[in-house]
Amino acid sequence: MKIAFTKRFELLKGFILLFLGISLLLRVIFLIWNFSEIDHGVITVFTTFLIGLFYDIGTVSFFALIATLYFLIVPKGLIGTMADRVICYSGFIVGVLIIFFSFFAEITFWDEFQRRFNFIAVDYLIYTYEVVKNINESYPIPILVGSIGILVMLTVLLFIRLRIFKRTFESTDPFKIRLLPSVIILGIALIFTLFIKNENAEISDNRYNNELSKAGIYSFFAAFRNNELSYPEFYKTEPIEEAFLKVNGNIKTFQDSIYTPSTGIRRYIRNDGKEKKPNIIFICIESLSAKYLGAFGNDNMLTPTLDSLSQVGLSFDNLMATGTRTVRGMEAITLSIPPTPGRSIVKREKNNNLFTIGEIFRGKGYTRTFFYGGDGYFDNMDKYFSGNGFDIVDRGRGFLPSADIVTNRKNIADEEVTFENAWGVCDEDIYKKVLKEADSAFAIGRPFLDFIMTTSNHKPYTYPANKIGIPSGTGRYGAIKYTDFAIQEFLRNAKQKPWFKNTVFVLMADHCASSAGRWELDVANYHIPAMILNLDGVEKQHIDRLCSQVDIFPTLFAQLGWTYESNLFGQDILKMEETDERAFIGNYRKLGLLKGHELMVLGDQKQANFYNWKRDDNSLVAKPMNQDFLKETISYFQVADHLYNNNGLSLKVNE
């Protein structure tokens, strides 16, 4: 009996072996790259690589299926003809190009996220301009492209020298012989399509081992299919009325009036004191982990401005981001809601006419403007903010272009864009624009809310020259130092304005520089700085209560003495008792509730894991399940998801 791969399938066999070999090499590179983070016992590594091989076989079966069908249906009389040769050579070159492109792409993705391709890679496929430009500014593209071209050419020459093409074109195997390998490959592809999920690779408690077990291309298409997850279908649930009662019991104070506690969280919040209406400038700082600040022990002198500011206002020293991306931070800040599985609400359907903090400001007579140094269409930010009552100022709207875009300009002094990269104009430029718009709002006598999203602290880490002591484009430390410098310049200029004395400044990061770690949720990589400055009548204070991004604006409203209708999960941090302290953390699949040193994590296979978080080494130690804690965790995330999917976040709720 002839072997499964006949001579006609020699080229396909060589392609499969090449794919498996490159995948093995990539897995070895990642193993060495994060060796200290990986459980590297012999049996563990062997199991990890064995699972990886399994997923590699499944991945390559989809590529092989196309070639298999071609080799199967081409009549014997056409084998080896010019048309057959052109198709085989072309298909092989395209396939090999994908292999090597994926190899380098996975390395760059791992460099930034320490993960295989996931939903972020899917989003990046949509925003090709920013991503391609960022890659071009961050990596030596000519070298990478040239390397890929050379590798493809050498691979083709190698296959020619090994006479693989020759044997493929000389085959005289009849249809019946060619059917066997076709059935095998089709069977493998069907098994992976119908029964194998990407998360089945996750058999370890170590996240790095789980990522090593996966195949990048397979992970990409799995993320493409599962960008949104149904909470009731994939996560543990409670009776929804009980979940609402549990959440309302946690967020309600004795002064609040809840309208329908078993079906919503809409309530009327009363705060003590005389109501104040200062201007509010909120600065959302890109990718700033607390660990980079001197105030939290960093000795690299990267953030002298922020370190100083943390000593003069309200500094929230134990605050956690809800997620790992900018849009997740914006969701938490504006909607004051725990994360929901899948994509951020900012990027979903039904994301306009929602009850955001902007609605509360509107009710108090404020103008509301969202400032972004990049292009607002990125991550759907412009539609989200404009659809919820904000004016938009971004790179494409509101800025006078740079002199290299408009030639022969007579008045260069009017130029508002002095430096930009793939992600947007530099922080100094966006702050100068904020100052101009604040002047205009002040002139008409209306208080203003300015929501600023910075961009400079992002790869490729480039910024204007001669501003700080670290050359542009040399790494994250330089970008952080420039970010801090730009804030210093902004506040220095703002102090000269007539509106400064009556303006409160709120500073907070959107998320950490990296959320990846060995645990399913790496707690320390959600710790971000946050502070409220220039708040009249409030003494400086370091607040060590465990809290969340969702709490910052409810805390500010309380300090301003505001009474208002609310649909927010957040609480006044300054009024929190020890039992009230908690933080919501998560990624697109895992949802966690942190209370003290205990962490409950919900997974998308209706799983729940309970841990003790050891702050000293950032490790998670499994604990016996606590049913009350589990119910509380489920309630928060189930209610958040239910509100979104049942019109409960809208301005007008169907009670």
SVG drawing of the C-alpha trace seen along z (x, -y; Angstrom):
<svg xmlns="http://www.w3.org/2000/svg" viewBox="-41 -86 61 88">
<polyline fill="none" stroke="black" stroke-width="0.4" points="0.0,0.0 1.3,-3.4 2.0,-6.0 -0.5,-8.7 1.5,-11.4 2.0,-10.3 4.5,-11.9 1.8,-14.4 1.6,-15.6 5.4,-16.0 5.2,-19.8 2.4,-19.9 4.3,-17.6 7.3,-19.9 5.1,-22.9 3.6,-21.2 7.0,-20.3 8.3,-23.8 5.3,-25.3 5.7,-22.9 9.5,-23.6 9.0,-27.4 6.3,-27.1 8.6,-25.0 11.4,-27.6 9.0,-30.4 7.9,-28.5 11.5,-27.9 12.2,-31.7 9.3,-32.6 10.4,-29.9 13.9,-31.5 12.5,-35.0 10.4,-34.6 12.2,-31.6 12.1,-33.1 8.3,-33.4 7.6,-30.0 7.1,-26.8 10.0,-25.0 10.0,-21.5 10.9,-18.9 7.4,-17.3 5.7,-20.6 7.7,-22.0 7.2,-18.7 3.4,-18.8 3.4,-22.5 5.2,-21.8 3.1,-18.7 -0.1,-20.7 1.5,-23.3 2.3,-20.7 -1.3,-19.6 -2.5,-23.2 0.1,-23.7 -1.2,-20.6 -4.7,-21.9 -3.6,-25.3 -1.6,-24.0 -4.5,-21.7 -6.5,-24.7 -3.7,-25.9 -3.2,-22.4 -6.9,-21.9 -6.8,-24.4 -3.8,-22.6 -5.3,-19.2 -8.4,-20.0 -6.4,-21.3 -4.1,-18.2 -7.1,-16.0 -9.3,-17.4 -6.6,-18.2 -6.8,-15.4 -3.6,-13.3 -3.3,-14.8 -2.8,-18.3 -0.2,-17.4 3.1,-19.0 1.8,-21.4 2.7,-25.0 -0.6,-26.0 -0.1,-23.4 3.5,-24.7 2.4,-28.3 -0.4,-27.5 1.9,-25.4 4.7,-27.8 2.4,-30.8 0.5,-29.0 3.6,-27.8 5.2,-31.3 2.1,-32.9 2.0,-30.2 5.6,-30.5 5.3,-34.3 2.4,-34.0 4.6,-31.7 7.5,-34.1 5.4,-37.2 3.5,-35.6 6.8,-34.6 8.1,-38.2 4.6,-39.6 4.2,-37.3 7.6,-38.3 6.7,-42.0 3.3,-41.3 4.8,-39.3 7.3,-42.1 4.4,-44.4 1.8,-42.1 3.6,-38.9 0.7,-37.0 -0.1,-35.1 -2.4,-37.0 -5.7,-37.9 -8.5,-40.4 -6.0,-43.2 -4.4,-41.8 -7.9,-41.6 -8.5,-45.3 -5.1,-46.2 -6.1,-44.6 -8.8,-47.3 -6.7,-50.3 -4.0,-49.5 -2.8,-53.1 -1.8,-53.7 -0.5,-50.2 1.6,-50.1 3.0,-53.6 3.7,-52.6 5.6,-49.5 7.5,-51.5 8.5,-54.0 9.3,-51.3 11.1,-48.6 13.6,-48.5 10.9,-47.7 13.3,-47.6 15.4,-45.0 12.3,-43.0 10.7,-43.0 14.0,-42.3 14.6,-39.4 11.2,-37.9 11.8,-38.2 15.2,-36.5 13.8,-33.7 11.0,-33.1 13.5,-33.0 15.9,-30.7 13.0,-28.3 11.9,-28.1 15.4,-27.4 15.9,-24.8 12.7,-23.0 13.9,-23.1 17.3,-21.7 15.7,-18.9 13.7,-18.0 10.4,-18.4 8.8,-20.4 10.1,-17.9 8.5,-14.9 5.2,-16.8 5.0,-17.5 6.1,-13.9 3.4,-12.2 1.1,-9.8 -0.9,-8.8 -4.6,-8.1 -7.5,-9.9 -8.0,-7.0 -4.5,-7.2 -4.7,-11.0 -8.0,-10.6 -6.4,-9.2 -4.3,-12.2 -7.2,-14.5 -9.5,-12.7 -7.0,-12.9 -6.4,-16.6 -10.1,-17.3 -10.8,-15.3 -8.3,-17.2 -9.7,-20.6 -13.2,-19.5 -12.2,-18.3 -10.6,-21.7 -13.5,-23.6 -16.2,-21.7 -14.6,-20.5 -11.4,-22.3 -11.4,-25.7 -8.4,-28.0 -8.9,-28.0 -8.6,-24.2 -4.9,-24.8 -5.0,-26.5 -4.3,-23.6 -1.7,-25.3 -2.0,-27.8 0.8,-29.7 -0.4,-32.1 2.9,-32.0 2.8,-28.2 -0.8,-28.5 0.3,-31.1 3.2,-28.9 0.8,-26.0 -1.2,-28.1 -0.6,-28.7 -0.5,-32.4 -2.5,-32.1 -5.1,-29.8 -5.4,-32.2 -5.9,-35.1 -8.9,-33.5 -10.3,-32.3 -10.2,-35.9 -11.8,-37.1 -14.8,-34.8 -15.1,-35.6 -14.7,-39.4 -17.9,-39.5 -18.9,-36.9 -22.4,-36.3 -22.2,-36.5 -25.2,-34.3 -23.9,-31.7 -20.3,-31.5 -20.1,-32.7 -21.5,-31.7 -24.8,-33.5 -27.2,-34.1 -30.9,-34.9 -30.8,-38.4 -33.1,-39.9 -30.8,-38.6 -27.8,-40.0 -29.3,-43.5 -30.3,-43.4 -26.7,-42.4 -25.1,-45.1 -27.5,-47.8 -26.9,-46.8 -23.2,-47.4 -23.3,-50.7 -26.1,-52.4 -25.5,-54.8 -28.1,-55.8 -28.6,-59.1 -29.3,-57.5 -32.8,-56.7 -32.8,-53.7 -35.7,-53.6 -36.0,-49.9 -33.4,-47.9 -34.3,-44.6 -34.1,-45.7 -31.7,-48.6 -29.1,-50.7 -30.6,-54.1 -30.7,-56.3 -30.6,-59.8 -27.3,-60.7 -27.2,-63.4 -23.9,-64.8 -23.4,-67.3 -21.9,-70.8 -22.4,-73.8 -22.4,-72.9 -19.4,-74.1 -19.0,-74.2 -15.3,-74.6 -13.9,-73.8 -12.7,-70.2 -9.7,-69.1 -9.3,-65.4 -6.0,-64.0 -6.1,-60.3 -2.4,-59.3 -1.5,-56.6 0.0,-53.4 1.3,-54.8 1.9,-52.0 2.2,-53.2 5.6,-51.4 7.2,-54.0 6.5,-56.8 9.1,-57.8 6.1,-58.2 5.7,-54.4 9.4,-53.5 10.9,-54.0 14.4,-55.5 14.9,-56.4 13.7,-60.0 11.2,-59.7 8.3,-61.5 9.4,-64.4 6.3,-66.4 3.8,-63.7 5.7,-62.8 5.5,-66.4 1.8,-66.7 1.0,-63.5 2.1,-65.4 -0.2,-68.5 -3.7,-67.1 -5.7,-63.9 -3.5,-61.0 -5.2,-57.6 -2.3,-55.3 -4.1,-51.9 -6.2,-52.4 -6.6,-49.7 -7.4,-50.0 -10.3,-47.8 -8.6,-46.6 -5.6,-46.4 -6.5,-48.8 -7.3,-52.5 -11.0,-51.9 -11.5,-49.8 -10.2,-52.6 -12.5,-55.1 -15.4,-52.8 -14.7,-52.6 -14.2,-56.3 -17.1,-57.6 -19.7,-54.9 -18.3,-54.0 -19.0,-50.3 -17.1,-47.0 -15.7,-45.4 -17.9,-43.2 -16.6,-40.2 -15.3,-40.7 -14.9,-44.1 -15.2,-47.4 -18.5,-49.1 -16.7,-52.0 -16.3,-49.7 -19.6,-47.9 -23.0,-48.6 -25.5,-50.5 -22.8,-52.7 -24.5,-56.1 -27.1,-58.0 -25.8,-56.3 -25.8,-57.6 -22.2,-58.7 -20.5,-61.2 -21.0,-63.7 -24.8,-63.6 -24.2,-64.6 -21.9,-67.5 -24.6,-68.5 -27.1,-68.7 -24.8,-71.1 -24.4,-73.4 -21.0,-72.3 -19.6,-72.2 -18.0,-68.8 -15.0,-68.3 -13.0,-65.2 -9.4,-65.9 -7.3,-63.3 -3.9,-63.7 -4.6,-60.9 -7.5,-60.2 -10.7,-59.8 -12.0,-57.0 -9.3,-54.8 -11.0,-52.4 -14.3,-54.1 -13.6,-56.9 -15.1,-59.7 -18.4,-57.9 -18.5,-57.0 -17.8,-60.5 -19.8,-62.4 -22.7,-59.9 -22.7,-60.7 -22.7,-64.5 -19.1,-65.5 -17.5,-67.8 -14.5,-66.3 -11.0,-67.8 -8.6,-65.3 -5.8,-65.3 -8.3,-65.6 -10.6,-68.1 -9.6,-71.4 -5.8,-71.4 -4.1,-73.7 -1.8,-71.3 2.0,-71.4 4.0,-73.5 5.2,-70.4 1.6,-69.7 0.6,-73.2 3.4,-74.8 4.1,-78.5 2.2,-79.3 2.8,-83.0 2.2,-82.7 4.1,-79.8 3.3,-81.1 -0.2,-79.8 1.1,-76.2 -0.5,-73.9 1.1,-70.6 4.8,-70.8 5.5,-67.0 3.5,-63.9 4.0,-60.2 1.8,-57.2 -0.5,-57.6 -0.9,-61.3 0.4,-64.8 2.8,-65.1 1.4,-65.8 2.6,-69.4 0.6,-70.1 -2.6,-68.6 -2.2,-70.6 -1.7,-73.8 -4.9,-73.1 -6.7,-72.5 -5.5,-75.9 -6.9,-77.6 -10.3,-75.9 -10.4,-76.5 -9.9,-80.2 -12.8,-80.2 -15.1,-78.4 -14.1,-80.8 -14.9,-83.7 -18.6,-82.7 -18.9,-82.1 -19.7,-78.4 -17.9,-75.9 -16.1,-73.2 -15.2,-69.6 -12.2,-68.8 -11.4,-65.1 -7.9,-64.7 -6.4,-61.4 -2.6,-61.6 -0.6,-59.6 3.2,-60.2 3.7,-57.3 3.2,-54.7 5.4,-52.9 7.4,-54.1 8.1,-56.4 9.0,-59.4 8.6,-63.0 10.1,-66.5 13.9,-66.7 15.8,-68.6 13.0,-68.5 14.4,-65.9 17.7,-64.1 16.7,-60.9 16.8,-60.9 13.5,-60.4 12.6,-56.9 15.0,-55.1 12.4,-53.4 9.5,-53.7 11.6,-55.5 12.1,-58.5 8.4,-58.6 7.4,-58.5 9.8,-61.3 8.5,-63.4 4.9,-62.7 5.8,-64.0 7.6,-67.1 4.6,-67.9 2.3,-67.9 4.7,-70.2 4.6,-72.7 0.8,-72.4 0.2,-73.2 2.8,-76.0 1.0,-77.7 -2.4,-77.0 -1.4,-78.9 -1.2,-82.0 -4.8,-81.8 -7.7,-83.6 -9.6,-80.4 -6.9,-78.4 -7.9,-79.1 -11.4,-77.8 -10.3,-74.7 -9.8,-71.2 -7.3,-68.9 -7.8,-65.1 -5.0,-62.9 -5.2,-59.1 -3.7,-56.5 -5.9,-54.5 -4.1,-51.2 -0.7,-49.9 2.2,-49.7 1.8,-45.9 -0.8,-43.7 0.8,-40.4 2.2,-38.1 2.2,-34.5 -1.2,-34.5 -4.6,-34.6 -5.0,-38.1 -1.7,-39.8 -2.9,-42.1 0.2,-44.3 -0.1,-45.1 -3.4,-46.9 -2.0,-49.4 -2.1,-52.9 -1.6,-56.5 -4.6,-58.8 -4.9,-62.2 -7.2,-65.2 -5.6,-68.6 -6.5,-72.2 -9.8,-71.3 -10.8,-74.2 -11.2,-73.6 -9.9,-70.0 -6.6,-69.3 -3.8,-67.2 -4.2,-63.5 -2.8,-60.1 -5.7,-57.7 -4.6,-54.0 -8.1,-52.5 -8.4,-49.9 -10.5,-51.4 -11.1,-51.5 -11.2,-53.8 -15.0,-53.7 -14.8,-55.6 -12.8,-58.7 -15.7,-60.9 -18.2,-59.8 -15.6,-60.8 -15.1,-64.2 -18.8,-64.8 -19.0,-64.2 -16.2,-66.7 -18.1,-69.3 -21.2,-68.7 -23.3,-67.7 -26.7,-66.1 -27.5,-64.2 -29.2,-61.3 -26.8,-58.4 -26.5,-55.2 -22.9,-54.7 -21.4,-51.8 -18.7,-54.0 -18.6,-55.2 -17.1,-58.0 -13.6,-56.7 -13.3,-59.0 -16.5,-57.6 -15.5,-53.9 -15.4,-51.7 -12.9,-48.8 -15.7,-46.4 -16.5,-48.7 -13.0,-48.6 -12.8,-46.6 -11.4,-46.8 -12.6,-45.4 -9.9,-44.0 -10.1,-42.0 -9.2,-41.3 -11.5,-40.3 -12.1,-36.8 -11.3,-36.9 -13.2,-39.1 -11.9,-39.6 -13.1,-41.2 -10.3,-42.1 -11.0,-42.7 -8.1,-43.2 -5.8,-40.3 -8.5,-38.0 -9.2,-37.7 -12.1,-35.9 -11.7,-35.3 -14.5,-34.3 -13.7,-32.5 -15.6,-32.0 -16.2,-28.2 -18.4,-29.0 -15.3,-28.6 -14.4,-30.5 -11.1,-30.5 -10.5,-32.0 -7.0,-33.2 -5.0,-34.9 -3.0,-37.7 0.5,-38.0 1.5,-41.6 5.2,-41.1 5.8,-38.8 2.6,-39.4 1.7,-35.7 -1.7,-34.1 -2.3,-31.1 -5.4,-29.1 -7.9,-29.1 -11.0,-27.0 -14.1,-28.5 -15.9,-31.2 -19.5,-31.1 -20.5,-34.5 -17.6,-36.1 -18.4,-34.2 -22.0,-35.4 -20.9,-39.0 -18.4,-38.8 -21.0,-37.2 -23.5,-39.9 -21.3,-42.8 -20.3,-41.5 -23.7,-39.9 -25.5,-43.2 -23.1,-45.2 -23.6,-43.0 -27.4,-42.8 -27.6,-46.6 -25.8,-47.0 -27.7,-44.3 -31.1,-45.4 -31.0,-49.2 -30.1,-49.7 -27.3,-52.1 -29.3,-54.4 -30.2,-58.0 -33.8,-56.9 -34.3,-53.5 -37.4,-51.5 -38.2,-50.9"/>
</svg>
